[in-house]
Amino acid sequence: MLQCRGMEPSLAAPALVRQPIAVTRKLAAALPELRAQAQAKGLPIHHLGAGYPHPEVTDPRGHIAHEQAFFEHLRGQEGINDPTALPEFLRECYAYTDTLGPASVRESFAAVYGNDWGLEIDPARLIPTIGATGGIALTCSLFERPGEPVAYITDAPTYAGFLARAALCRNARVYSVDMDGEGPSPDGLRAAIRQARADGFFVPFYYTVPDGHNPAGFSFSAARRQAILDVASTEGVLILEDAPYVYISYAPAEARPKPFFAMDPTRTVHLFTGSKIGLPGPRIGFIYTQAQVSIAGGANAALADLLLAEAAADTLFQNPRALRSFESLLFDEAFNRRDSLWPVAEPKLAVYRQNRSILLDGLHARLGGQPDRFHWTTPEAGFFSVFTFASADVVVNDAFANRLVAEYGVVVVPMYDFHPPDARVRNPRAGYGEARLSFCFTERTGPGRVGDLEAAVAAFADAALALG
Ligand SMILES: Cc1ncc(COP(=O)(O)O)c(C=O)c1O
């Protein structure tokens, strides 16, 4: 924490507050010391905590080579023979662009993504964002702008990044909905919306991650999605669908439930990100919705137009170079536009599929005989499984997580911090019996990756047997 000791304040800003520090940041800050303690005992560090894409799938060199070839193809398409001439696409890549970014990127993405999810996407309504994080921020900003009390409905537990963004607004309050093995409770969703309204809040949307929920470690069933959509429709709220893991899916194609935006794009605000299917560094994302909103003066407006105005004042210009680079992913080696992003996902999926098997098989082999003590989720998508200690004596708090690192070399993330404050009022133990295990990251690649993850699961299982 930055602090200049012994100095007079340069500014009196009594309205500002210090935001609470997320458990993931606390753990990251404590890690060097804990790592030293573990290493003093000869223990390697086992990563079951970090939610980052695996180094094996984020090596950019293949992508850079393909991107360069794609750029050469674009140059060829412009019919430029003079090697000293500046191609138009390259000039655009380094110039100010529009808030919507280059049209060709949106046209290509609309065609490929629309084909994958069975709906016609209007490229004019695709607004580029700075990853899914940018999409969350843009949507929140739009509804916070009028300055009236606003309530965001979300799951308990929910994505830490969403809670962090919601906490920035003093007028915003989070109302949460408990989940079972299929998703959030439809009755709970309805009750949360009505309670928020009774408390005087405007309720714009319910935020969720239906595929590979982070941190809950499962995907919503198709039936539950329909039930949630029905509640959202009858209550008149939108669904803000965060979809980073739609392509990191382990379900057979015919068993994949539809995302909300494919079920009803007029009820859903969908957040696509390039961070998992492509690379996280370039921060590519798109927001897409066909929702209409009744606004001041009783007029109707396309939500996409309102979001675009917000983006124009906020981001103003997208990064055209990064968007064009992302566009190269949408073209195959012969520079034909792809029909689907699934072939792009497949090499990444191969890594995550194997990692997931190592985690689930390892837990099953080592702890599966004790269902009264331990259980865990089976993720159909994404990076995480939630591990539950059944005994009420086990409290998975920061001290527990620190002990796992110092004594076993195992990094996991406690679940309690992912539960919004109202969830803890309903159940003071919410999340305290659980840890999020991620199977996305190891330090080594290839056979080293397999060895690292197997060792991590073994070390975690030893710790669970000893402490749980
Ligand atoms: C549910 C969820 N939303 C958003 C993000 C961040 O996505 P982006 O990198 O696109 O900002 C993540 C990344 O881990 C995530 O799990």
The ligand as an SDF file (V2000), in Angstrom:
LIG
                    3D

 16 16  0  0  0  0  0  0  0  0999 V2000
  -16.0200  -14.5620  -15.2090 C   0  0  0  0  0  0  0  0  0  0  0  0
  -14.9230  -13.7270  -15.7400 C   0  0  0  0  0  0  0  0  0  0  0  0
  -15.1940  -12.5300  -16.2630 N   0  0  0  0  0  0  0  0  0  0  0  0
  -14.2310  -11.7420  -16.7700 C   0  0  0  0  0  0  0  0  0  0  0  0
  -12.9110  -12.1520  -16.7700 C   0  0  0  0  0  0  0  0  0  0  0  0
  -11.8700  -11.2160  -17.3130 C   0  0  0  0  0  0  0  0  0  0  0  0
  -11.9180  -11.2680  -18.6830 O   0  0  0  0  0  0  0  0  0  0  0  0
  -11.0780  -10.2770  -19.5990 P   0  0  0  0  0  0  0  0  0  0  0  0
   -9.6700  -10.7600  -19.6120 O   0  0  0  0  0  0  0  0  0  0  0  0
  -11.7170  -10.4230  -20.9110 O   0  0  0  0  0  0  0  0  0  0  0  0
  -11.2210   -8.9190  -19.0390 O   0  0  0  0  0  0  0  0  0  0  0  0
  -12.5810  -13.3970  -16.2550 C   0  0  0  0  0  0  0  0  0  0  0  0
  -11.1770  -13.8160  -16.2620 C   0  0  0  0  0  0  0  0  0  0  0  0
  -10.6860  -14.5860  -15.5640 O   0  0  0  0  0  0  0  0  0  0  0  0
  -13.6050  -14.2010  -15.7230 C   0  0  0  0  0  0  0  0  0  0  0  0
  -13.3470  -15.4010  -15.1960 O   0  0  0  0  0  0  0  0  0  0  0  0
  1  2  1  0
  2  3  1  0
  2 15  2  0
  3  4  2  0
  4  5  1  0
  5  6  1  0
  5 12  2  0
  6  7  1  0
  7  8  1  0
  8  9  2  0
  8 10  1  0
  8 11  1  0
 12 13  1  0
 12 15  1  0
 13 14  2  0
 15 16  1  0
M  END
$$$$
